[in-house]
Amino acid sequence: MKRYYRVSIEQDEDGAFIASVPDLPGCISDGKSRKEALKNVKDAIAGYLASLKKHKEPTPPSIKEEVVVVNA
């Protein structure tokens, strides 16, 4: 089953990209590029959800949102 989670990616003062998942507290990863950080955080999300399942804890709901681009 596909699940969707919002990911925030920011570059730190050392140039690394830090990816965090607001709906999964403590689920954070990083990478040398945005692409690498995104790949790594996907693995972190999978591990986080597997741990919730193993411990019979509820899984946060998948998000449902749209992104629009506006010329301003």
C-alpha positions as CSV (number, residue, x, y, z in Angstrom):
1,M,0.0,0.0,0.0
2,K,1.3,3.4,-0.9
3,R,1.4,6.0,1.8
4,Y,2.2,9.7,1.4
5,Y,4.0,11.9,3.9
6,R,5.1,15.5,3.7
7,V,8.9,15.9,3.8
8,S,10.8,19.1,4.5
9,I,14.3,19.4,3.1
10,E,16.6,22.2,4.3
11,Q,20.3,22.8,3.7
12,D,22.4,23.2,6.9
13,E,25.4,25.5,7.4
14,D,27.8,22.7,6.4
15,G,26.0,22.2,3.0
16,A,24.3,18.9,3.9
17,F,20.6,18.5,3.1
18,I,18.5,17.5,6.1
19,A,15.1,15.8,5.4
20,S,12.5,15.6,8.1
21,V,9.0,14.2,8.2
22,P,6.7,16.4,10.4
23,D,4.0,13.7,10.8
24,L,6.6,11.2,12.0
25,P,8.3,12.7,15.0
26,G,12.1,12.0,15.0
27,C,12.1,10.7,11.4
28,I,15.0,12.6,10.0
29,S,17.7,11.8,7.4
30,D,20.3,13.7,5.4
31,G,22.3,13.6,2.3
32,K,25.0,15.4,0.3
33,S,22.3,16.5,-2.2
34,R,18.5,17.0,-2.1
35,K,18.1,13.9,-4.2
36,E,20.2,11.8,-1.8
37,A,18.4,13.2,1.2
38,L,15.1,12.4,-0.3
39,K,16.2,8.8,-1.1
40,N,17.5,8.4,2.5
41,V,14.4,9.8,4.1
42,K,12.3,7.3,2.1
43,D,14.3,4.5,3.8
44,A,13.9,6.2,7.2
45,I,10.1,6.4,6.7
46,A,9.9,2.7,5.8
47,G,11.9,1.8,8.9
48,Y,9.8,4.1,11.1
49,L,6.5,2.6,9.8
50,A,7.9,-1.0,10.2
51,S,8.8,-0.2,13.8
52,L,5.3,1.2,14.5
53,K,3.8,-2.0,13.0
54,K,6.1,-4.3,15.0
55,H,5.1,-2.5,18.2
56,K,1.4,-2.5,17.3
57,E,1.3,1.3,17.4
58,P,-1.0,3.3,15.2
59,T,0.3,4.5,11.8
60,P,-0.2,8.3,11.1
61,P,-2.6,8.8,8.2
62,S,-1.3,9.4,4.7
63,I,-1.7,13.0,3.6
64,K,-4.0,14.1,0.8
65,E,-3.0,17.4,-0.7
66,E,-2.3,19.1,-4.0
67,V,0.5,21.4,-5.0
68,V,-0.3,24.2,-7.4
69,V,2.1,26.6,-9.2
70,V,1.1,30.2,-9.6
71,N,2.8,32.8,-11.7
72,A,3.0,35.9,-9.5
